[in-house]
Amino acid sequence: MRGHHGAGNLGDAIPRLLTTAGFDCAEVDTQRHRVFGRLTYYRATRTPTTGQQTE
């Protein structure tokens, strides 16, 4: 990691935060980008709890 901006996102930090917030998280894709380096895309879904309505 070249800069300090992404330092807290190394490893499983993002999936762990999403899971802690109540989301089911899956890594969707990882791509190499010439300018930005490695980009990882995540899909996070949340099952409605009893009493919540979906739109």
C-alpha positions as CSV (number, residue, x, y, z in Angstrom):
1,M,0.0,0.0,0.0
2,R,1.6,3.2,-1.1
3,G,-0.4,5.7,0.9
4,H,-2.1,6.0,4.3
5,H,-5.6,6.5,2.9
6,G,-6.3,2.8,2.3
7,A,-4.2,1.5,5.2
8,G,-7.3,0.6,7.3
9,N,-8.8,-1.3,4.5
10,L,-6.2,-4.0,4.2
11,G,-7.1,-7.7,4.6
12,D,-10.6,-8.4,5.8
13,A,-11.3,-4.9,7.3
14,I,-14.2,-4.0,4.9
15,P,-16.0,-7.3,5.1
16,R,-15.6,-7.3,8.9
17,L,-17.1,-3.8,9.1
18,L,-20.0,-4.7,6.9
19,T,-20.7,-7.9,8.8
20,T,-20.6,-6.0,12.1
21,A,-23.1,-3.5,10.7
22,G,-25.5,-6.4,10.0
23,F,-24.8,-7.0,6.3
24,D,-24.0,-10.3,4.6
25,C,-20.9,-9.5,2.6
26,A,-19.4,-11.2,-0.4
27,E,-16.4,-10.3,-2.5
28,V,-17.6,-9.9,-6.0
29,D,-14.5,-9.1,-8.0
30,T,-10.9,-7.9,-7.8
31,Q,-9.2,-6.2,-10.7
32,R,-5.8,-4.6,-11.3
33,H,-5.9,-1.0,-12.5
34,R,-2.9,0.8,-13.9
35,V,-3.5,4.1,-12.0
36,F,-5.3,3.0,-8.8
37,G,-3.7,-0.4,-8.2
38,R,-5.9,-3.2,-7.0
39,L,-9.7,-2.6,-6.8
40,T,-12.0,-4.9,-4.9
41,Y,-15.7,-4.8,-5.3
42,Y,-18.0,-6.1,-2.6
43,R,-21.7,-6.8,-2.5
44,A,-23.4,-6.3,0.9
45,T,-27.0,-7.3,1.4
46,R,-29.2,-7.1,4.5
47,T,-32.2,-9.3,5.2
48,P,-35.1,-7.3,6.6
49,T,-35.9,-8.1,10.2
50,T,-39.4,-8.6,11.5
51,G,-41.3,-5.3,11.3
52,Q,-39.2,-3.8,8.6
53,Q,-40.7,-3.1,5.1
54,T,-38.8,-3.4,1.9
55,E,-39.3,-0.9,-0.9
